[in-house]
Amino acid sequence: MAFASFDNKSSGAPVAEINMVPLIDVMLVLLVIFIVTAPLLTHAVKLDLPKVSSQANELKPDKIELAIDAAGTLFWNGEVVTRETAAQRFAEEGRKQPQPEVHLRADESVAYKFVAQTLADASKAGLSKVGFVSEPERN
């Protein structure tokens, strides 16, 4: 990288290499300017905020255990009820916020008619969270 020479023949020829030293000097100066001015750009206001401990108030929905035995008898949380009483209770529970979950346990030998009636009553009351509870198959 020779920029000057004592030879007169090549002294007037253009140089095909870029001189990087001035570019590096400019970049270093800009870097120093940014390092110095960057902490001055934050305009934060110092505040002493109050310290509180709060937790999210999550309401857990109630759970309704509804069982149907082989004869078609309805059990609301272990209490024997008629279909009309269950429909009334579904209507009461459907107005609550958050809506409760209905866990339906049906005997394997019960006629599907009783399960369908129970599901229809829950749907009419506006209950949409219905889960079927079963036992895992044993090998």
N, C-alpha and C positions, 0 to 999 in steps of 0.2 A: 504494500500500500504506500506507494511513493507519490507524493504530491508535487514535490519540487525536484528538479534534477539540474545538473550542470550542463546537460547536453542541450544544445540549441535546436536540434532537429525535432525533438519531441516536446519541447517546452510549450509550444503553442497548441498542441493537440488537446482536445477536450478529455476530461477525466470521466471514465465510465463507472466509477465507484461513488456511492453516496457517502458523504461524510456524516457519520452517525453521532459524533460527539456533540454537536449543537442540539440535536434532537433529544438526546439523553439529558442534557443539561436543562432544557426546557421542561421535560417531563418531571425531573426531580424537583424543580422549582414549583411546578403545579402541585405535585404531591405534598410538598411541605406546606403550601398555602392551604390545601384541603385539610391536612392534618391539624393545622392551627385553627382554622375557622369552623370545622365541623362541631366541636363542642359548644360554640357560640350560637349555633342555629337552633338549639332546643329552647323553646320558650315555655317551659313548664312552670306552673304556679305551685308553690309548695303549700300543701294543705295538710292539716292534721285531721284526718277523717275519723269519725267515731268507730269504735270496734264493737261489733255485735256478733253474736253467734246465732245463726238462724239455719233452720233446716226446712227443706221443702215439705209442705203440708200435703202429703199424698193420702187421699182417702182410699182405703182398700175397699173394693166392693164386697158386699155381703155374699154369702154363698148359701144357696138353697139346695139341700139334699132332698131330692124327690125320688122315691122308690116305688116300683110297681111289682107286686108279687105275682105268682102264677095265676091267682084267681082274678087279677085285675084290680086289686085293692091299692089305693094310693096312700103313700106315707110321706107327709111333709115334715122333714127333719125328725123322723121317727114317730110322728103322731099320725094316726089314721084320720084321713079326711075324705070327703066325697068329691066328685068331680066339680060340682058347683062351688064348694068351699075353696077348692084349689084354684078355680077360675077367678074367684073374688080376690084371693090372696095374690094371684099373678097380677091382677089389675092394680092392687095396692103397691106391689113391688115394682111394677112398670113405671110408676110415677116418680120413683126415687132417682136421685142423681148422686153418684154414679149407679148405673143399673146393676143389680146383683147377677151373679152367675148361677145358672141352673145346672146342677149335676144330676143327671138322670140315670138311675140304676133300674134296669128292667130284668126280670127273671127271664131266663132263656126260653122257657116254655109259655110265656105270656103271649096272648094274641096281639098281633101288631096293631090291631084296632085301638087298643088302650094307649099304646105309645103314640100313635098318630093323633088321637084326641088330645092327649096331654101336650104334644108339640103344637097343635093348633091353638089350644087355649093360651099357651105361653106366647105364641106369635101374635094373637089378637090383643094381648095385653101390652105388646110392644117390647117384649123381652127378646133380645137377639143373641145373647151369649148362652147358648145351650151346649152342654158337653155330655157325651155318653160315657159312662163309667163302666169298665169291664175288667175282668181279671185276665191276666196273661195265661195263655194256653200252656199247660204243663206237659212235658214229654215223658 
